[in-house]
Amino acid sequence: QVQLVESGGDLVQPGGSLRLSCAASGSTNSIGARGWYRQAPGKQRELVATIGSGGGTYYADSVKGRFTISRDSAKKMIYLQMNSLRREDTAVYFCKAILMPSLTAYWGQGTQVTVSS
């Protein structure tokens, strides 16, 4: 099993930046892909960015060029650097990890990001 804990959410003005962190513990050596998702009030949870076990990344069109996903070499931490934040980026951001080979998904509890002046 894997436990995920997000941090870094905050209130920020439009145009500002934040960096989210997600710490993994437990069976971290079995983690494959990891990613960030978000859920705004009244909306479904949506994919923001993913990073594969080989380091390949994928971004939702809405965040391309503004957000960057990265991880440390031990795969225990992933990060989401968010620049040029917009009001529509306001959401609870969740970290997700896929455990191999079972493909079981694990989620963190989420961290609130609010973009407002």
N, C-alpha and C positions, 0 to 999 in steps of 0.2 A: 504494500500500500504506500501511497504518497500523501503527504500533507502539504498544502500550499497556503502561504500567507502573503497577501498583498499589502503594500504600503505606498505612501507618497501622494495619495489623493488630497486635494485641497481646493480652496476657493481661489480662482485666478481671474484676472481681467482678460478680456478679449485681446488677442495678440500675444499673450504671455506664453510661458513654457512651464512644463512640469515633467518630472521623471518618476514613473511608477516602477516599483520593484516587486518581484515575486520570489519568495524564498521557498525552496522545496526541501523536505526532509523525508526520511523513510527510505524506500527502495529507489533512490535517485539514479542508480546505475541502470535501471530498467526503463528509464524515461526515454521516449522517442520524441515525437513532435511536441512542441509547446506553443501556447498562443495567448493572445489577449482578446477578450470579447467585451462588449459593453451593452448595457440595457438602460435606456432612457425611460422615464415614467410613461406608462401607457403603451410602450412599444416592446416588440420582441427583442430578445438578446441577439446581437449581431456580431459577426466576426470583424475584428479590427486588424490584426496582424498575426502571422504565425512564423515559427522558425523550426525547420526540420532538424532531424538528428545530424544531418550532414551540413547544417548551417544555412541551407537555402531559405529564403524569406518570401513571404507573400503579404500584400497589403490590400485592404479594401480601397476602392477608388476614392472614397471620401477622405482618406487620410494620406494617400500617396504624396510624397514630397514634403509632408509635414511631420509625420511620425516615423520613428525608427525603432525596430525591435532588435535586441541584442541579448547575449547570454555570456556567462562566464565559462571558462574552459572546463570546469568540473560539472557544469550543467545544473548546479544547485540554485543559481539565480538567473532570472531573466529580467529584462528591463524594457520599458517603453518610454522613449524620449518623445515628448509631445511638444512641438513648436507651433507657433502661429495659431494658437487655440481659438476656436470659434464657439459661440453660444451653443451651437448644435452639437458640440462635443460633450456637453453636459450629460453625465450618465454615471451609473455604477460600473466600474471596470473590474472584470473578473479575469483571473489567470486560470489557464487550463493546461493539463498535462496528460499525454497518452502513454499508458504503460505498455511495454512490449513484453512478450508477444501477444498478450491477451487483448490488446487494444482497448483496455478499460480506461475510461476518462475520469479524471479527477479535477475538481474545481476548488478554487479558493472561496473565501467568504465575500470578497469584493471590497473595493475602495471607492469612495465617492469623489468624483471630479465635477466641480461646478465652475462654469465659465460665465462670469457676470461682472458688470461694472457697478 
